[in-house]
Amino acid sequence: MGANQSTALPNEKLVIERLRALEVKDQADNEYVHVDEKAPAVFKAPWAPLSVGDLAQWEEKLLQDPKNRLALSALSSADPKAVLASRATQINDTHIFNIKIPFEGAPITNQRSSGRCWLFASTNVFRIALMKRHNLDKFELSQAYLFFYDKLEKANYFLEQILATADRELDTRVVQTLLAQPVSDGGQWDMVYNLVEKYGLVPQVLYPDSYNAMNSSAINSVITTKLREDALQLRNLAASSKSKDDVLAVKEKMVKEIHLILTLTLGPPPSPTNTFVWNYLDKDGKANELKTTPIAFSKELSSPRSVRMTGSTVHDMFSLVNDPRNPYNTLLTVSRLGNIVGGRGITYVNVEMSVMKKACIAMLKAGLPIFFGSDVGKYSNRTGIMDLGLIDYELGFNVKLGMSKAQRLMVGESAMTHAMVLTAVHLDEEGKSVRWRVQNSWGEAAGVEGWFVMSDRWMDEFCYQAVVEPRFVAKEVRDVLKSEPKVLPLWDPMGALA
């Protein structure tokens, strides 16, 4: 990709316009897309097998070039991303920023071998107000607490979806998509909102990570297997003469079994409505004690005192996304995506990147951190650099990779894979963003003591979401929230869980 990364192919706009012009019926779950224009001519030609003789000629010609022989030696003995990493880019992407929030929060968190980045990013945003309120220099909210209830709620949500689709064939796309990941570790901002609204928050010291919170693959495996078996049983019951109450009683027993697995592997969590006692030292060394409930503790985020101290109300925040496949200034949602039955649905306001970046800069100038979602694995490494110029694939392989952001979404090449927090930006003399400071949740060994730097061009290409407060966007953007959303299918890239 390199320098060509941001350049759209010549016919991209035409492709997108044609896609938007198609009349799609039953967008949410329809297995087949019906359009109102004639199908394009089908390319017909005999299938061409590979020739062994051709392969030998290709190899001979390839190895005649000294550059390729050097590349063979280097690329076959190490990670190609490390071999092709640009030293100049790594030197250029400095951790210098002229706009930085005054209080970034500490310590650097570590999600370990789990997919809980969205819970770490969101609690790292939440903790700022609580740290200011309680005069703390270091503090973590319990990510495991939200993780426990998210798993449990997702199990219930999944089984309800199975009942809702029981009249569909098992091999239909929507059912198979539901079965693919019943309770993944990932999530979205609106899912965090649902969890905090229902279960509240607790300090991490009162419900720390268990082994299975830090290493979630084992419990994910057993819960996924159990829920798939449950899904088959529920589908059979729904097709039988059993009463509705009988079916729901079986479903409740299934959820209870998931609760048992979670309790034994993660530990019994605090009750949302029972009082906990939190003893802590503030940054002046003074001992303090707080008696409250998880629900009441979370309400501190929107209390008048917290709002005065931070100028922020996290409960009002909403997601801006940049999806160039869809019209801008439209509301998007994803069919059947959620975690809590009866909770807030997943919604995004689709805007141009310039609008998203303008809102992010305004948030940072106001001293507020920003939850954002991106495709972190592209053109980045563990040293903490996220830059389109970091890896020169053309130098190593003599190939050009030039898809646009829209095209990568169209073919499944990119999606939101990771959530992190923005805490600073560097602006040039014209006020345009050059690079961004990123608080990750991979521990202090990644990046520079846990901090990453993201180039502005990387943000354009691989950042998809930023969670902002309404006051930092124009009225026309806020008004989109009142509109009827376009419903994307469950398998759409915008349904990816960070």
Beta strands, then each sheet from edge to edge (+ up, - down):
strand 1: 99-100
strand 2: 276-281
strand 3: 287-292
strand 4: 318-321
strand 5: 330-334
strand 6: 347-350
strand 7: 370-374
strand 8: 385-386
strand 9: 418-427
strand 10: 433-439
strand 11: 451-455
strand 12: 463-468
strand 13: 486-488
sheet 1: 1+ 9- 7+ 12- 4+ 6+ 5- 13-
sheet 2: 1+ 9- 10+ 11- 8-
sheet 3: 2+ 3-
end
